[in-house]
């Protein structure tokens, strides 16, 4: 067997973090962290604190040479400072002894986001003092463990901790202030520098930091890296690269912030937090840089785009979705991005040794009696390892590769629904079971490389043998033929699931009447849905044609057209249907669902149905808009509702009412149709009935634009006298005077989700409806 080998001495292993696996959050004197306060999940994670011996045995059995773990700061210092908790240090003492006895090299990370709550209460990372407390903590941990840890990492992914924790509020501690994001980032860098100095003074052998690095590119560059950029797109790429990557790389490795980033920091936070001598400390020489890579950042210039809260200073830059395969978290899978990152780092910082400290993916695993089958994860890791090997051949200085992660765990704000582990964990029993990917990775480690010829996936013959049926019968089942008995169908699908079989084009056509054609059915008109309809046509067509499908466009605008469409589908002239139903209820979806052909819907149907759909979180978006108004001190908030027979309008009203209920306020409502004129009329009605009205939430942007007009007509100033918020973020929303605060509907994401949902159904996978988050876009009108 020909092997694509890695360099001699290449390090293979896995990474974990304390909060995500240890559990025992109140055991043996551990204090609370910001994640204990922030997270809704209070269960014991993987209970690694009590089961570490079992987990080390698992790593040994899988051939791991290295284990990167993190030390829990609140387990060592429950109050963040003061006297160390000996019981907490003793746990890591026992863990290290177990690792070394198993022949596994430990790599220790000192900060993986679990700041002691006591330090957050004292100011958190926006406080400079936290950096000095970190240095004290580093010394205490090294004193206990330094005789057995060769390589220390100070901080893990400071961009995430600073900009999601203090900028967007999506991570602990949940604060959302651009200035605090930048000051936190600087103080984490300062903590890194102080920590490296403290570790070296204590005798540490090697020290470094771990950064999440993503190549920044335009959508066109994803498939054509050499594509020339317009000056506007080049500036957008450079600005996001400065915010995401160079903000941390340059201070650590060059002793200076990027010149193009300083004005952005100064506008948001000033520069008073950057003291003389800080950058000299931050740039204390390191021995290794940990690189975490998952997915690229894809952007383009878009003048009307507001700043993303996670990227303060990103106004005028659109973060794009791309029509490519994605993980279960929706992250695009772009393996050559890892090559780009490693080559870039070796070219721009040639003296720096690299270690890939995290790379992995969340997928929906298939759990069966004979194993956990995760072919998508195997494919993901294999493709990234091939990209890594290419970078090494091109001269990148990479010491090794650590998969994220060993165990399915507590995935921060996403709780237990995400599955990144090589090992499955049943959280009810804490039973561990290696997945197929763990066994595959074990073989990679034994070979120190990949097979030049990739292993074949299970074939039709393999499934047929397992199910004890013919090859043609397997093909009929996986392609949805109705002629197969329920008993045989059950046996075949059990074999498909157990083997992780993925049908290919040849299988789909064998002994079946597959047409490889998909119908895209548009019900017209869609009120205010032009932008969404255009996106669906563009992205669904692009993705499905990329998957080898032919597209048939069908219009469902009359009863006769409905009849023809149903006949067309019943005749099996198409393999599947993407349906954009009418705004108001009709029976077409239900009639199509009875044909047995896979159907997916855009938008939640008015009547509960078994047909899977893709929608946006209308209730959540409306609640967020209402909560913004309440947080600004608005107390008399009226809602301009659209027609109540529209499902989206009803959901938006529900979210608005729930937010008011939590605040102890009563809803003030006026119903309109979907035109600007009716929005203006409804707003005038609200102002007449409630003279103290100080805010209007409108169910759509068109209604909100009408509300702005009504406010001008009656002499109410926006936002001083009357705040106005809409929903949809149509193109006109950023062109109103003042610019309209609104809730953005992820148009492209909905279209891509529709295509993926249908492909999953065509491949016989279990599918559920998809509800995407909406994002509040704050502009001048509120």
N, C-alpha and C positions, 0 to 999 in steps of 0.2 A: 504493500500500500504506500503510495507516494505521500509524503508529509510536507506541508508548508510550515517549516519550523520557525520558532522564535529564537532570539539569541540565547546562548548558554547563560544560565543564571537568571533568566527572566523570572520575575516574581508573579506567582498566581495566587489569588485569594479572594476574599469577600470583605465588604464593609457593613457596619451596622451603626446605630446610634443609641445612646442610653435611654432616652425618653421613649423611643419607639419599641424597645424590646424588654427593658428590665422589669417594668411593673414595680411592685413593692414600694409604692410612692410614699407611704408613711411608715415603712419598716425601719427599724434600727436607727432611728433618729434623723432620717432624711427630711429635709424641709421642702416646702412647696416651690415649684418653679413657675415661671410665667405660663408655661404650657399646661400645668395643672389647673391654673386659674382660667385659662382661655379655652381649653378643650372641653367639648361636651362629653367626651368619652372618659369614663372613670374606671374602666375595667383594668385588669392587670397586664395588659399588653400580652407579651409572650411569656411572662413570668420567668424571664432569663435570670433574674436575681436568685431564684431558687433552683433553676434548671440549667445553670451554666455548664455543669459537667456533661450533661447530655448533649448540649449544643456543641461543646468542644469535641466530643466523640464523633458527632456528625461531621464536623469539619475534617477531622482526621480521616474518617472513612472515605470522604470525598477527595482526599489528597491535597487539601489546602496547605499551601506553604506560608501564607500570611493572613492575618486577621487584623483589620483596622476597626477598633472599637472606640467609643467615646466615654469619657469620665463624666459622671453627673456632678456638676458643680454643687447643687443643693444637697447631694448625698455626702459630699466632703465638707462643705460649709453650709449648714442649714440656713444660716442668716446671711450668707454671702461672704462673710468675713469673720474675724474673731478666732475662736478655738476650733481646730479641725475635729470632725466627728470620726473618731477612731474606727467605729464599726463600719462606716462607709468606706474608709481606706482599706480596711481588712477584706472587704468583698473583692476589690480589685487585686489585692495581694493574692487571694485564693485563685482568682481567674488567671492571673499571670502564671502561677505555678502550674495550673492545669494545662495552659497553652504550651508552655515550654516542655512539659512532660510528654505532650503529644507531638512535639517537633514542629510547632507552629510559631512563627515569628510574630510578636505583637507590635502593632503600630497604634500609638495612642493619640487620640484627638481630645484636646482639653475643652473646647467649646463647640458643641453642636446644638446651639439655640436654646438650651434650657437654663436661662438666667435665673438665679434665685429670686423669688418674688420679693424678698426683703430688699434686694438691690434695686429692683424695678420701683418699689415704693419710695426709695430714696432718690429716684431720678432716672434710673435705667441707663441705657446706652447714650442717651443725649447728655448725660452727666459725665464729665471728664474723670471723675473719681472712680467710676466703674472700671476704667482701663487699669488703674493702679491696683484695684482689688483683684483684678484678673492676674496680675503679676504675682501677687501674694499667693493666690490659689495655685498657680503654676509651680511655685517653689515647694509648697506643701505636698503636692502630688509627686513631684520628682523625688523629694526626700524619701518617700515611701516606696516608689516604684522604679526609680531611676536605674537601679542595678540590673533590671531585666528588660527595660524598654530601650531599644536602640534609636528609634526614629519617633520624634514628637511632632504633631501638628498642633498649632495654636488655635486657630479659628477655622470653622467650616462655613463656606459660602456666606461671607459677610454681606454680599448684595442681598440675598434672600432675607437674612435676619434684619437688615436695616430697612430695606425698601418695601418688603411685604409686611414687616412687623411694625414699622413706624411711618411708612409712606402711604400704603394703600389700606392698611389695617386688616388684611386678609390672614395674617399670621399673628401669633402672640408677639407683643402684648395687645395688639389690636388698636394701636394709635395711628391716626391718619393725618400727618402733618409733613409737608415737604421739607421744611426746615429741619425737623427732627430726624428725618431720614438721612440727610446729608451729615448732620452732626454725629449721628449714631455710626454711620459708615466710617467717619474719620476716627472716632474713638475706638471702634473695633480694630482699625488698622494700627492705632497707637497701642492697643492692648496686645496685638500681635508682636509689635516691635519690643515692647517692654517684656513680653513673655519670652521671646527668643533670647534677649539679654539675660533674663533671670535663669533660664534653662542652661545657657552656656556657662554662666557663673557657677551653677550648681554641678557642672560636669557633664551635661548632656552631650551625647555623641553627634546626633543629627537633629536638625529642627527645620520646620517649614510651615507653610500654610496651605489650605485647600480652597480653591476658587472654582466657582461654576463658570465655565467659559463657553460662550456660544458664538459661532460665526454669525455675523450680521450680513444679510444679503437681501436683494430684491427678489420678488417672485420669479423674474426671468432668470436670475443668476442661479436659482436652485437647480435648474437643468442645464444651464450654460454659464459656467463660472467665468468665462472670458467675456461675457456680455458687457459692452461699454455702458456706462451710466450717464444719465443727464446730470448737469450740475446740481439740480434740485435733489435728485435721488442720491447722488454721491454725498451731499451734505447731510441728508437724513441718515444714511448708513453710518457716516462718521460720528454723528452726534449720539446715536444709540450705542455704537461701539464704545464711545467714551464713557457713557453712563453705566453700561453693563460690564464692560471688560477692563478698559484702560484705567478707570477710576481706582481699581485695585492693583492691577499689574504694575503700572508705572510707579506709584509710591513705594511698593515693596521692592521692585527690581531696578528702579532708576532713581528713586529718591525725590520724585517730583510728581505733582499732578499734571495731567495733560493740559497744555495751554488752552485748548479749545473748550475744556470743561470748566475752567475756573470762573468764567463769566456766568455760566449756568448755576454753579454753586453759590456765587455771590448774590445773584438775584433772588434765589430761594432762601438762603440761610445766612448770607454774609460770609465773611472769612475770619471772623473773630475767634472761632473755635480752633483755628489752625495756628498754633503757637510756634514761636521760634524754636528750632531744634526738633520739632516733632518729626519732620520728614527724615532727619538723620536717624532717629530711633526706629521709625517704620522701616527704613531700608537696611536695617541690620542684616548682613549677609545670611542667606538661607542655604541649606544643603539640598533641598528637594522641594518642588512645587507639586502639590496634589491637584489634579485636573479632574473635575466632574463634568461629564458631557452627556446630555440627553437629546437635545434638539436645537436647531438653529433659531435665530430671531429673524423673521422675514418682514421687511418694512418697505415703504415707499413714501415719497413726499405727497402730502395731501393738505393743502393750505388751510382748509376749514377744520381740520381735525383738532379736537382739544387734547391736552396732555393726558396721557395715561397716568393715574395716580402712582403706579409702581415705577414710573419713569418721569419724575418731575423735570420739566424742561423739554418734554417731547412734543409740545404743541406743533402742529403742522406735519406730524409723522403718523402714518397709518400702519398699524400692526396687522399683517395680512395672514389670511389662511391660504393654504396651497393645496391643490388637488393631488394628494399623495396618500399613501398608507399611513395610518395613525395607530397609536397605542390606545388602550381603553380609556386613558385620560384625555385623548384627543391630541396628543403631541405628535407632530409629523415625524416620521421615521426617515432620517437622512443620514445614513452611515458615513458617507464621505465627509460630513461635517466634522467628524472626529479626526480624520486625516488633515483637514484644513486647520483645525485648532492646533494639533501637535506640530505640524510643519511651521505654522506661523510662530508659535512660541519658541521653537528651536532656531528660527531665523532671526527673530527680533530680540531674543534674550538668550544668546547662544551658550552662555556659561551655566545655564540653569538645567539641572537634571529633573526629569518629569516622571511622575507616577500617575497613571489613570486610577483615581481613587474611588470613582463612582461611574457606573454605566449599567443601565438595566431598563426594564420596562414593565408596566402594569398591563396585564392581559387577563381575560376571563379564562380561568383554568377549568378543565374538565376532570372532575373527581370521580373515579370509578373503583370497583373492587380490586382491579389489578394495577392500579397506579393513578398518578395525576399526570395527564397528558397536556403538554404546553408547547406544541410545535412552533407557535408564533414567537415565544420567548427564545427558543433555540435559534430560530432564524435571525431574530434581532441581535443576539449576542454574537452569532457567527459572522454576520455581515459587519458588525462593528470591529470584531477582531481582525477580519480581513483588511478593513480600512486602517486599523492600527498597524498591522504588519507592513502595509504599503508605506505608511509614514516612517516606520523604522528603516525600511530599505532606502528611503529618501534622505536619511540622516537624522531623523528626530531622536533625541536622547531620552528614550522612555525606559524606565527601570522595570515596570511591571504593570499588571492589570488586575483591579479588584472589582468584582461584580457588585452592584447594588441589587439585591442584598441577600443575606443568608436566609432569613425567615420572612414569611408574610407577617406584617406588623401593623402597628398603629401609625397610619400615614398622616400625621399632623392633623390639619383641619379637615381632611377627608375621612378621618376615622378608620374603620376596619374594612371599608369597601374596596380598597386598592390592594392589588396582589403583585408585589414586586419580587417576592422571595423565590429562591431556588428550592426552598423547603416549604411545603404546605403546613399551616398550623390550623388545627381545629380549635378555635378559641373557647369552645364550651368545655373541651376536655384537655386542651394543651397538647394533644397528640401531634407529633412531628412526622411528616412523611416526605421524603425526597421526591421531587417531581422529575419528569423525564429530563428536564433541563439540567438538574443537578447531576444526574448520571452522565449526561452528555459532557458537561463541563469537567467532570472527573476524568473522562477519557482524554479531553483536550490537555489537561494538566499532565497526565501520564505520558502523552506523546510530546509535550512541550510544543504543540502545534496543531494545526488543522489538517484534515485530509485534503489533498489537492482536488480530488473528486468528491463532491458533496454527497452525503448519504441520501439515498432515494427516500422520498416520503412513501407512506403506505399506498399501494395501488388498488385498483378495482379487484384484482385477483386476491390480494391479501384480505380485503374486506369480505369477498365472496367465500373464501375458505373459512374465515372466522364465523360467518353467519350460516354456512352450509347451504348456500344457494348459488345460482349461476351468476356469472359476470354481468350478463344482460339484466338480470333482476336487480342487482345492486344499482346499476345505472338508472333503471326506471325509478327506483325508490328515491335516490338522491336528487333526481330531477323532477319529483313531484307527480309522477304518473298515477292516475287514480285507479288503474286496473290491478294494483297489487293489494293482496289481502292485508287487513290490519295486523295479523299475527306475523306475517313475513316482513311487513314494514317495520314492526317493532324490533324484530331480530336484526334486521339490517342496520337500523339506526343505532342500536346498541353497539354493534360492531364498529360502525363509523365513529361513534363517540369514544369507545375504548381505544381505538387505534389512532385517533387524531387525524383521520383521513380528510383531506381537502380535495373536493372534486376539481378536475381540470377540464379543459375545453373538449378533449376527446371523449372523456367520460360522459359529458353532458349530451353529446350527440349520438352516442352508441344506442342503438335499438330504441330510440325515443323520437318524439316529434318535436324536439326543441328547435326553435327558430332563431335563437340568439337575438331576438328583437324585444325591445321594451317600449311600451306605450307611455308617453308623457301626456296626460290628459289635463287640459286647462279648462276650468269653468270660468267664463267671463261674464260680466266684468268682475274683478276683485276690487272692492272699495279700498282705495289708498294702497293697493298692493302691487303697483307697477314695478317698484324697485325690487321687491321680493320675487315677483314672477320672473323678471329679467335674470335675476341671480340664479333662480332654479333652472331656467332654461340653459344658462351658460354652464354652471358647474355640474349639474346632473348630467347633461349631455357630454361634457368633457370627461367626467369620471367614468361613466358607463361605456362610452365609446373606447376609452382607454382600457377597459376591461373586456373589449371584444364584442360589445353589444351594438346592434343597430337601433336607432331611435326612430319612433313613429310619433309625430305630433298629432294629437286629436283634440278637437274643440267640443266641449260639452255645454252648449249654450241653448239647446232646445230639447223638448221631450223626445223628438225624433232622433236627435244626435245621441241622446242617452241610450236609446234602444239599439242603435247601430253599434255603439261602443261595447255594450254588453254582449251583443251577438259576436262581434269581432273577438272578444276575449274568450267567450264560451267555445268558439271554434278553435281555440289554442293557436291563434295566429300571432300571439305574443307570449313571451315567457313570464312577464311581470308588468305591473302598472305602477307608475308614480302619479298620484292624483292630487291636483290642487283643487279641492272642492270649492263650491260656491260659498260666499260669505254667509249666506243663510242656508239652513238645513235643506238637503235634498236626499233622495234615497239612492243615489248612484253608488256611493261607497258600499252601502249594505248589499246592493245587487251584485256588485263586482266581487265582494267577499265570498258570495255563494258559488262563484265559478270554480273555486279551488286554485286559481292562479294567484301567486303572491302579489299583494297590493300594499302600498304604503301611502300614508296621507300626510299632507302638509297642514298642520293645525289640528288641534283637538276637536273631535267631532261633537256635535251638539248632543247626540245620544250615545251612551256608552257602547263601545264596539270592541270586538276582538281584533280589529285591524290596527296594526301598530302605526303610530304617528310621530311626527316631529313637531315640537312647538317650543315657544319661548315661555319663560316663567313670568306670565303676565301678572299674576297676583304678587309675586315677589318684587317685580319691578315697580308696581304701583305702591307697594308698602314702602319701598326705599324712597320713592319720590315724596310720599307723605311724611315719612320720618325726617327727611331733609327740611321740609317746611316747619315741622314741629320743633326741630332742633334750632331753627333760626328765630324761634319765638312767635311764629304765626299761630294764632289761636282760633281764628274763624276761617276755616278752609272749606271752600265750596268745590264740588266736583261737577264738571260738565261731562255727562255720560253720553255715549253714543247709543244707538238703538240696542235695546236690551235683548233682542233675539240673536245678537252676535256673541258667540262664546267668549271671544277675547275681551269684549267689553264687560261681560259679566265677571270674568276673572279679575279684571283690573278694578272693578268696583269692589269685589270681595277683598282684595288686598288693601285697598284704600280704607275700607270700613274696619278691617282688622287692626290696622295701624292706629286709627283713631280710637278704637275701643281700648287698646292697650294704654293709650294716653288719657283715657277718661273723657274723650270728646265725642260729640254727636256729628254724624254726616249731614252736610247741606248739599242737596242734589238738584240738578236741572238736567232734563233729558233733551238731546238734540239728535239730528241726523248726522251725517259725516262731512258736512260742508263747512267752510269757514263762516259763511253767513249765519248758519244755525249756531255755530259756536259763539259768535258775537251776540246773537239774540239770547242764548241761554245765559251768557255772562251778565248781560244787562238785567235779566230776570233775577239772577242771584244777588246782584248789587242792589236792586230795588227791594227785594225781600229781606236782605240782610245788610243794612248800611255799614255795619262794622266789618264786613268781609275784608280780610287782609291777604288772602291767597286763593288761587284757583288751580286745581289739578284737572287737566283735561284728558279724556281717554285716548285722544290721538293728537298728533301735532297740528293737523288741519283745524281741529276745534280750538287748540291753544292759540293758533295764529288769529283765529276769530276773536278769542278772548283779549289778545293784545289790542286788536282794533277797537273793541268795545271800551277798553280801559282808556284809550286815547280820546274816544268820543265823549266820555263822561268826565274827562279831566283827572283821571287817576294815574299817578306816575308809577311806572314799573321799573325797578322793583320797590321803590321807596314806599309807595302806598299799597301796592298790590303785587305780590309775587305770582308768577305764572309758570307752570310746568306742564310739559306735554308728554307724549309717548310715541316712539317709533324712530326718532332722529332722521326724518326725511331730509333730503338735500336742502330744502328751504329753511330748515330750523336754524342753521348757522348764518342765514342771510337776513333774518328778521332784525328789527330795531326795537328794543335791544335783542341780542342773540338769545335764542330760546333754550332754557334748561329743559332737558328731556330725558327719556329712558331709551337707550339704544337697543334696538332689536338686532341680534347678530345674523344679518341677512345671509352672508356667504356660508357661515357655519351651519345654518339650517339647511341650505341647499346641499352641502357636502354630507351632512348627516342623513338626509333623505337617500342619497345615492348609496351610502354605506349600508343603510338599513335594508334597502332592496337587495343589494349584493349578498348580504348575510342571509336573507330569506331564500334567495335563489340557490345558495350553497347548502340549504337545509339546516342552518344553525338556528338555535333558539334566539328569538329576538324579543325585545321589549320596546315600548315607546321611549322616545328621547325628549327630555325637556331641558332646554339650554338656558343658562342664566342670562338675564338682561343687565345692562350696566348703566348706572346713572351718569349722565354727562352734565356737569354743572356749568352753566354759562351766565350771562348777565341778568337774565330775567328772574333769577332766583339766587 
